[in-house]
Amino acid sequence: MKNLAIFDLDNTLINADSDHSWPEYLIKKGIVDEAETRAKSDAFYADYCAGRLNIDAFLKFSLAPLARFSKDELAAMHREFTAEFIEPYITPMQRMLVDSHRNAGDELLVISSTNEFIITPICRLFGITNIIGTQVETGADGRYTGNYTGIPSLKEGKITRLNQWLAERGETLESYGKVYFYSDSKNDLPLLRAVSDPVAVNPDAELAAEAAEKGWPVLNFKP
């Protein structure tokens, strides 16, 4: 029976938070106001780390700049962003982790609370094509509207979105021999507790404590 290997992205497959780094890229390009954007971005990131993120307020903030550009312009911007803010924070060990599951014949999936515009090109760096992130709405003109659709893939929302993905494939978690989930964050404890093989990666304090209590494996990819 085939196994399923699920990966969080930020601070798990990359030693950075892409959702927090994107505003830094926009600041560097002079696209957004530096003081206001950094203050809001840092506050939202602190709330996320503390497990109290207001996802609606955060998505309103983070998705608004996307509506200012065409998708072609955004794609070019994303390539610059990835080269400077993402690729330097991927280690050989993180690539090897993904490759080990690929070589074992496992199905690979990334599930992240970060929006799909940001995460999709990053996941492709690992050769992963099954991608679940917060969905960004596209308007009739083909541009992003600055809104999201569906259920954000945060906390219990990751379980909901995963079950939707499985249902679309005619599957359930029981369709797989083992289901791995790799994550760094206490925000992902609902899904970590739901799979057969949870693994803590670069864990925050709360996740590290639960991993120690339950005997979960712990990986550290940070220098």
C-alpha positions in Angstrom: 0.0 0.0 0.0 1.3 3.4 -1.0 2.3 6.0 1.7 1.5 9.7 1.7 4.2 12.2 2.8 2.7 15.6 3.7 5.0 18.6 4.2 4.4 22.0 5.7 6.4 24.6 3.8 7.5 27.5 5.9 10.3 26.8 8.4 9.9 23.1 7.4 11.1 22.6 3.8 12.6 26.1 3.8 14.3 27.8 6.7 12.2 30.9 6.2 8.6 32.0 6.3 7.6 32.9 2.8 4.4 34.7 3.9 6.6 37.0 6.1 9.3 37.3 3.5 7.0 38.4 0.6 6.2 41.8 2.3 10.0 42.3 2.8 10.4 41.8 -1.0 7.7 44.3 -1.7 9.3 46.8 0.7 12.7 46.3 -1.0 11.1 47.0 -4.4 9.4 50.1 -3.1 6.0 48.8 -3.9 4.5 49.2 -0.4 5.1 51.7 2.5 8.0 50.3 4.5 7.1 51.4 8.0 3.4 50.5 7.8 4.0 47.2 6.0 6.8 46.0 8.3 4.8 46.9 11.4 1.7 45.0 10.3 3.7 42.1 8.9 5.7 41.7 12.1 2.6 41.9 14.2 0.7 39.3 12.2 3.8 37.0 12.3 4.0 37.3 16.0 0.3 36.5 16.3 0.8 33.4 14.1 3.7 32.2 16.2 1.6 32.7 19.3 -1.3 30.7 17.7 -3.7 33.6 17.7 -3.6 34.8 14.1 -6.7 36.6 12.8 -6.6 34.9 9.4 -9.2 37.1 7.8 -7.4 40.3 8.8 -4.1 38.8 7.7 -5.3 37.7 4.3 -6.8 41.1 3.6 -3.4 42.6 4.3 -1.3 40.1 2.5 -3.4 39.6 -0.6 -4.2 43.3 -1.4 -0.9 44.0 -3.2 -1.6 41.2 -5.7 -4.5 43.0 -7.2 -2.2 45.8 -8.4 -0.4 43.7 -10.9 -1.1 41.3 -13.8 -0.3 37.6 -13.2 2.6 37.9 -15.7 4.0 40.8 -13.7 3.6 38.8 -10.5 5.3 35.8 -12.0 8.3 37.9 -12.8 8.3 39.4 -9.3 8.0 35.9 -7.8 11.1 34.7 -9.6 13.1 37.6 -8.1 11.6 36.9 -4.7 12.4 33.2 -4.8 16.0 33.8 -5.9 16.8 36.2 -3.1 14.4 35.3 -0.2 13.8 31.6 -0.6 16.5 29.6 -2.4 19.3 30.6 -0.1 17.2 29.1 2.8 16.8 25.6 1.4 19.4 23.1 2.6 20.5 19.9 0.9 19.0 17.9 3.8 15.6 19.4 3.1 15.8 18.4 -0.5 17.1 14.9 0.5 14.1 14.5 2.8 11.7 15.0 -0.1 13.8 12.9 -2.4 13.8 10.0 0.1 10.0 9.9 0.1 9.9 10.3 -3.7 12.4 7.5 -4.1 10.3 5.3 -1.8 7.4 5.8 -4.2 5.4 7.8 -1.7 2.8 10.4 -2.8 4.0 13.9 -2.0 1.9 16.8 -0.9 2.6 20.2 0.5 -0.1 21.8 2.7 0.5 25.3 3.9 -1.5 28.2 5.4 0.4 30.5 3.0 -1.5 31.4 -0.1 -1.1 29.4 -3.3 0.4 32.3 -5.3 3.4 32.3 -3.0 3.9 28.6 -2.3 3.2 27.0 -5.7 6.5 28.0 -7.4 8.4 27.2 -4.2 7.0 23.7 -4.1 8.0 23.1 -7.7 11.6 23.7 -6.6 11.2 20.3 -4.8 9.3 18.7 -7.7 6.1 18.6 -5.7 2.9 19.2 -7.7 0.3 18.3 -5.1 -0.2 21.6 -3.4 -2.7 22.9 -0.9 -2.6 26.5 0.2 -5.0 29.3 0.9 -6.8 29.9 -2.4 -6.5 33.3 -4.0 -9.6 34.6 -5.9 -9.2 35.5 -9.6 -11.6 38.0 -11.1 -13.2 38.0 -14.6 -10.3 40.1 -15.9 -7.8 37.3 -15.0 -6.2 39.3 -12.2 -6.2 38.4 -8.5 -8.9 40.3 -6.7 -7.1 40.6 -3.3 -9.6 38.2 -1.7 -9.4 34.5 -0.8 -11.8 31.7 -1.5 -12.7 28.6 0.3 -11.4 27.6 3.7 -7.9 28.9 4.7 -5.6 26.0 5.3 -4.7 27.0 8.9 -5.0 24.8 12.0 -8.1 22.6 11.7 -8.5 24.1 8.2 -5.6 22.0 7.1 -7.6 18.8 8.0 -10.6 20.1 6.1 -8.6 21.0 3.0 -6.7 17.7 3.1 -10.0 15.7 3.3 -11.3 17.7 0.4 -8.2 16.9 -1.6 -8.5 13.2 -0.7 -12.2 13.1 -1.6 -11.5 14.6 -5.0 -9.1 11.6 -5.6 -11.7 9.1 -4.3 -9.4 8.5 -1.3 -9.3 8.8 2.5 -6.4 8.7 4.9 -7.0 5.0 5.2 -6.2 4.7 1.5 -2.5 4.9 2.5 -0.3 2.6 4.5 1.4 5.4 6.4 0.6 9.1 6.4 3.6 11.3 7.3 3.3 15.0 8.2 6.3 17.2 8.7 5.8 20.6 10.4 7.5 23.2 12.6 4.5 24.8 14.3 2.0 24.3 17.1 -0.6 25.6 14.7 -0.3 22.3 12.9 -0.9 20.1 16.0 -4.4 19.2 14.8 -3.1 17.6 11.6 0.0 16.2 13.3 -2.2 14.4 15.8 -4.4 13.0 13.0 -1.7 11.2 10.9 0.1 8.0 11.6 3.6 9.3 11.4 4.0 12.9 12.7 7.5 14.5 12.5 8.5 17.8 14.1 10.9 19.9 12.0 12.6 22.9 13.5 9.9 22.8 16.1 8.6 25.7 18.2 8.5 25.2 22.0 5.0 23.9 22.2 5.5 21.4 19.3 8.8 20.3 20.7 7.2 19.6 24.1 4.5 17.5 22.5 6.9 15.7 20.3 9.0 14.8 23.4 6.0 13.7 25.3 4.7 11.5 22.5 8.0 10.3 21.1 7.7 11.9 17.7 10.8 12.2 15.6 12.4 15.6 15.6 14.5 17.0 12.7 16.4 20.2 12.8 17.5 21.7 9.5 18.5 25.1 10.7 22.2 26.0 10.9 
